[in-house]
């Protein structure tokens, strides 16, 4: 690994991103597919998994729109 990718300051603040190389395997291999699907299911159960107390409190949830609050994306409400 190159020196430029090592974090040397234990007190430092770092921003790290990840890039998937040869990403097609992520969608074609069953073991990866299950990890992604399980992760999405986990995120859908915001209250049950103690991510938030109320679904509408979660910034990225459309439940905010149904609770009368403004979400991050435009949502067409179904009644």
N, C-alpha and C positions, 0 to 999 in steps of 0.2 A: 504494500500500500504506500502511496506517495505521502511524503511529509505534510503536504498541504491539506490532507484530509484527517489529520490527527488533532484531537483536542488536548491541548497541553495545560491550560489554565483551569484547575478544578473549581475556581470561583467564577469562571467566565460564563457568559450567557451565550448560547449557540442556537442557531436556527438550522435545522437539518431537514432535507427533503430526500425522498427516495424515488428512484426511477426503475421501472421494470424493464429489463432487457429480455428480448425474446418472449414477449408477453403472451403470445398465443397459447402457451401451455397453461396459463392461468385460467383460460376458458375451456380448454379441451380435456384437461386431466381431472378425473372425478374427485380425487382427494382435495385438489385446490378449490374446485367448485363448491364442495361441501363446506369448506372453511369460510368462503365468501358468503354463502347462503346463511350459514349459522351466525356469522357476524352481523348480517343485516337483520336477521330475526331478533338477535339480542338488542340491537338498537331500536327496533320497533316496540319493544316492551320497556319503555322508558321508566315507568313507575315501578313495575315489578322488579326490574334489575337495579333499582335505587340510583338511577342516573339523575332523576329529578323527582320531586314530590308530586307535581302535577304536570300532565303532558303539555299543557299550554305554556308552562314556564320554560320549556326547552326551546331555545332560539330557532332550531332547525326543523321544528315540527309544524305540520299544517293544523294541528289542534289549536294553535294560536289563533288562526283565522276563524275557526268555528266558535271560539270563545270570545270573539269580537275584538281581538287584538290584531295588529298588523304583523304578518309573517314576512320572511325575507323574499319570498317569491309570490307572484300573483297566483291566487288559488281560486278556481271556480267552485263555489260552495254548492254542495248537493243537499237538498232538503227533502 
